[in-house]
């Protein structure tokens, strides 16, 4: 296996629709790959696929290694970009040593892990029995890992290929929980003599709500309600509020439609410009392209959200916690607990809010969910906690960890970093179901995952491939 073969498979994968919950074309592609290469393949009722390659001659007594990646991807695009993930291949360019999707997500999370598995299965490298496990819906519910059938794979050593920093070996991850908040509001007529404006906050980098939550990037929804709160003293009416979509992505763009007295339109436009300058200054280092714009909406609006309900919505959304809540006292630089106000949508007379929480400490995960409950109680909002997933407690005495560390030192002459990650990996779910598993996670360097502009560093892919080849060919 070499980097060229991995990229060849990844380029094929960029042409396959595989949004979370709709992985059927990807599942079929994997099944066809196995048939083409005469490899054993099975698919469970959930949609997980296992492709097995028997041991090379002389390697029959080597313990089986399980390589694991997920089939799905986060499908995000810039609002102005006309693109359909269900029918179009992902457009990308190669620039300055990076493979980049400029207006969409690239899907290297975790398409590059899938591609590495396929390239290895195709190779003639001498290695023990290999089981390649491809799970579904990791990015949304981890339903594949949750419902994997007992005995679906046999190996006791699992290498997860879903990490994003080459040279770092991950041996632990955060657990998570998702919360759904709702509020039923009343309607009132838009006042006579009012004009309609759309206010949009955008230009943010966004990113992964776990891996990027400590990078001080703008959450467009939080900044939008911040602005609206400062304007509550004036006589505007809130018509709608929208932003975000995925629980595991930091909101990059959000907008509100409001109605204001005709003689105050210019004042509101000036206030938006002033707020634009404020957030540009605040995020100048961490998110330099953020912006705020406003423009009149030609189509008149007949109804707005009732005044008292609008004030409750704006105040409660401003109060909902977002960002890092605590840092680990044991692992320097590791976010211990965070929360993400991910999405807000209005449909009919209901406002819906999606929040996700992460923590490597179970009691803190419960505490941040309870903090959100209290905020909702004060604002008169309803809340329901949905699916969650367990964390993965580090095992620094792991055999596969020692193998990976020694391999990296031999190949590159430096000590790799051994870390835990503030993101959810399926390893926590696997460990809950298969407590004897010995696991590790690593991958090439990716940046901007879960947001348009996601990119893969090609030099890091070379090192990742060398490292994985050395591990599977020398494992014992």
N, C-alpha and C positions, 0 to 999 in steps of 0.2 A: 504494500500500500504506500502511495506517495500523495503529496498535496494535490497534484494534478488530477488523480483519480477521485479524490474527495470532492474537489471543485466540480468535476464533471457530473457527479451525482447530485451535488447541490444545485447546479444549474438546471438539471432536470426537475428537481423538487420545486424550484421557483415557478414552474409552469403548472403546478398541480394545486387546485383549490384545496385548502385544508384549515379553514377557520374552525375554531373550537366548536365541537358539537356537530360538525359537518365534515368529518374526516374520511368519509367513504371513498372518495377518489384516491386518497393517500393509502388507505388500507388495501385497495385493489392493486395499486402500484407495487406495494411490498409483496403481496401474494404473487403477482406476476414475476417479480424479480426472483423470488425463491424458485418458482417453477422453471424459469429460464436457466437457472444455475443448478438445478437438480438438488436443491436443499430442502430438508424437512421444514415444513411450515404449518402452524396451526393458529387459529383465531378463536378467541373465547367469545362468549355471548355479549360481552361489553364492547368488543371491537379491538382489544389488545391483540397484537400479532407477535408471535415468537418464531424466529428463524434460527435453525440450529445447523452448525457445521461440525462434523465429526473431527476428532483429533487427527493430526498428521501422524504419519508412520513414525513410531518411536516416541510419540507424545501421549500415548493412550493412558498413562498413569498420572498425567498432570491434572490437578483439580480443575473442574469446569469453571470458566469465567463467564459471568453474565454482563454484557454491555447493554446499557439502557438509555433510551432517548424517547422523547414524546413526539407524536405525529403532528400535533396541531400547532398553530401559530396565532399570535395576536394580530388582528387585521385592523390597522389604523392608517389613515391617510390625511393629508392636509385638506382643509375644507374646500379650497379652490381647485383641487386636482380632480379631474373627472376620471374615475377609475372604479372598476368592479372586481373585487377579489375572487368572485365566483366564476368569472369567465376570462379574465385577462392574466397573462403572465406578469410577474412582478418585474418592473423595470429597474435596472441597476446599472451602475457605471463602475469602472475601476479607475481610481484616482489616488495618486500619492501613496500607493501601497495598501489601499483600502478598497474593499468591495462595498458600495454604498447604494442604498435605495433612497433617493433624495426626497421623494414626496409620499412614500409609503413606508411601512415596516418592511424589512428585508426577509424576515422569517429565518434568519440564522439561529435564532432562538426558537426551536431547537433543531432546525433543518440541517445544520452543520453536524450535529451529533448523529442524526439519522444517516447522513451521507458518509460519515466516517465508518459507521457500522457496515454499510453496504460495500464500501471499498475494501474493508477488511474481510468480509465474507467472500468477496470475489477474488481476493489475493491468494497466492500460493505460499504464504509465509508458514514456516513450521511452528505450530502452536497446538495447545491442548484443545479439548472440546470447547466450542464457543456457542453461547446462547445469546442472541440479540433480541431484546425485548423492546417493543415499540408500543407505548401506551397512548391513550386518547385523552383529550380534554384536560390536559394538565393546567392550561392557562386559565380555566374557569372553575372547575369543580374537582379536579383530580379524580374523576369518576373511574378512570381506567385503573389507577393504582388502588383506589378504594375497593373496587369490586373484582380485582384479579382473582382468578380461581386458584384454590389450593392445589399445589403440585404443578402449576402451569409451567414453571421453570424448576430446574433441579440444582443449579449451582448455588454455592454458599458464599461466593465472593461476587459482589456487584460493583461495577464501575458506572456511575451516572455521568453522562456526557452533556450536562446541562448547566455548566458554569461558564463564566464570562471573563476571566482574567488569567491569561497564560502565566505560568510560573507560580500559581497559587493552587494548593490542594485543599479542598474543603471537606471537613469531617463533621460538620454540624450545620443546622439551619433552624430558622424560626418556625414556629407554628403560626397559624392564622385563623381568622374568623371574619365572616362577612355579615354586615348588618343592613337591613332594608328599612328605611324611614319613610313615613308617608304623612300627609296632611290634607284633610278635606277643607276646601275654602269656599266662600261664597263669591258671587259675582255682583257687580254693579255697573250701570251704564257709564261709558266714557263721557266726561263732562263736556258740555257745549263750549266751543271756543278753544278746545285743546287740540294740540298737534301731536303726532306720534313720532317718536325717535327710537332708533335701535342703537344700543350701546354695546360695543364688543371689546372684550379684552382678549388679546391673542399674542402670537409671536413667541410663545414660550417653547422651550426645548422639551418639556414634559419628561418622559422616561419611566423607568420601572419604579413602582411604588415601594419596593423593598430596597433594591440595590442603589437607587438614586435619591431616596427620601432625605438623606443627610447632605445633599449637595445644594440646598437652599435655592432650588428652582421654583419659579412662580407656579402657584396653583391658580389658574384663571378664574375659577369659581369663587375662591376665597377673596380674590382681589375685586371681583365684580360686586359681591355683596358688601364688601368693605366700602366701596364707592357709594353704593345705593344707601347704605346706612347713614353716611354723612349728608345725604340729600333728603333724608326723611323730614327735615324741618321745612322743606318746601312742598308745594302742592302738586306733586306728581302722582300719577296712578300707575301701578305695576300691572302689565298685561300678561307677560310671560317671562320665563327665566329658563335657560337651557345651557347645558355644557357637560362634556365628558361622556364616556360610554363604558369603558372597561374598569373593573374593580382594581386591577393591578397596574393601572397607568395613571400618572399624574396629569391632571386636566390641563391641556395646553390652550384651549379656546373656549370661551363662553360668551353668551350674549343675553341681554334683557331688552324687551320692548316695553317702553313706557309712554305715557301720555302726559304732556305738560301744557300749561297755559301758553297760548300763542305768543304772548309778550315776554315769556321767560325762556323761549327756545334758545335764544342766543346766549343767555346766561348759562344754561345747561351745557351747551356746546363748549363754552369757555371752561366750565368746571371739569369736563372730561379731558380737555387739553392739559389743564393743570395737573390732573391726576395722572395722566400719561407721563408727565415729567417727573412726578413723584416716584412712580414705580420703576421708571427707567433708571433713576438715580439709585434706588434701593437694590435693584437687581443688576446693576452695571457689570459686576464681576461674574455673577453666577448664571445670569440669563439675559444677555445683553440686547436681544432683539425684541423684548416685550413691548407691547404697545396698547394704547386705548384709543378707540375711534368712535365717533357718533355721527349719525346722519338721519335726516328726516325720512320717514317711511311714507311713500305716496298713498298706499292703500289705507283708507281710514279703518280704525278699529271701533267696534260697537260696544264691547264689554271689557271691563278690567276686573282684576281681583279686588274684592271688597277691602276697603282701606285698612281696617283693623287686622284682617288676615294678612294683608300684604306686609304690614309692619312686623307681624309675628314671624312671617316667613324670612324676611330679611334679617331680623335680629337673631333668630334661631340659627340660620345658616352661618351667620358671622360667628356665633358662639360655638358651633360644632368644632371639636378639636381636629387639628390636622398637623402632621409632621412628626418629628422625633419627640418622643415622650421621655425616654431615658436611655442612657448609654451603659454598656457593660462595665462593671468594675473589675472583671476578671480578664477580659480580652480587650486590650487597648484598641480604640477606634471602631469597635463593633457596636452598631445600634442594637439596643436590647429590646426596646418597645417603640412602635410607631403606629400612626393611624393615617388613613388617606380618605379625604372627602372626594370621592372619585367622580360622581356624576349626579346631576340634577335634571329632572325632566318634568314637564307639565303636560297632562293629558286630561281633557275634560275639566272637572273641578278638583283634580287631585295633583298634588305635587309629590314627586318621588325622589328620594335621595339614596344613593348607594355609597356605603362606606366600607372600607376593609381595614383590618387591624392585624398587626404582626407582633410577636414577641417570642423570645427564647425562654421566657419565664412564664409558666402557665398562669400563675396568680396575677401577673401584670396584664396578661391578655384578657383575663376576666375583668380586671379593674378598668381598663380603657373602654371595654364594652359597656360597663356600668356607668362610666363617666358620660358616655354618649346617651345612655338611657336617661340620666338625670337631666341633661340638656334638653332632650326631647320632652320630658315631663314638664319642665318649666315653660316650654314653648307651646304645649298642647299638641305635640306631634305623637304619632304612634310609631312603634319600633318593633321589629322582629329580627332575631338573629338566625341566620341561615347556616349554610354549610361551613365547616371548619376542617382543619387538618392539623395533625400533631407535629411538633418539632422533632429534631434529630439530635440527640445528645452526643457530643463528641466522645470518641474512644481513641485516646492517644496511644493505646497499646495495640492498635489494629495491625494485623499482618499486612494487609494490602497497603496501608499507609506506609509502613517501613519499606515495602517493595517499591512503591512509587517514589519515595524520597531518595532511595539509593540509586534508582534508575536515573532520576533527574540530575543528581550530582555527578554520576558517571558520564552522562551525555553532555552536560552543559557547564560542569565545573563550579556550580553554585548551589547553595541550599535553597530549595523552594520554600515559599511561605506556607505554613499550615494554619488554616483559618476556619472560622465558622462564618456563615453568610446570613444577612438579615433579609432573606427571601425564602419562599417556600420551595422546597425540593420534594420530589416524590419519595426520597429516602426515608423521611419520617413515617410515611404511610407504609412503606415496605417493612420497616423495622417493627411497626406495630403488628403486622401480619406474620412476619417471618423474623422472630427475635434473634435467631442465630446468624443472621446475615452479617458479613463483614463488608463495609461499604466505604467508598470514597467518591468524590465528584471533582472533575476538572474539565477544562475545555480551552479553546483559543480565546483571544481577546475580542470581545464584542463591545460596542458602545451604542448608547441610545436605543436599547431594546424597548419594545412596546411603544415606540414613537416613530413618526416619519424621520428619516435620516439615519435609521439603524445601519450600522456598518460593522464589517468583519476585517480585522487586521491580517493581511496575508502572511506577513513574516511570522506572526504568532501561530498561524495555522501550520506552517512548516515545523515548528518546534513541537506543537501538539501532536502532529502525526508521528514524528520521530519518537516521542515519549510513549505514545500508545503502542506503537510497533514493538518497542523494546520491552514493555511490560508484558504483552501477551505472548511474545516469543520466548521470554526467559522466566515466565512465572512458574513457580513450583511450590 
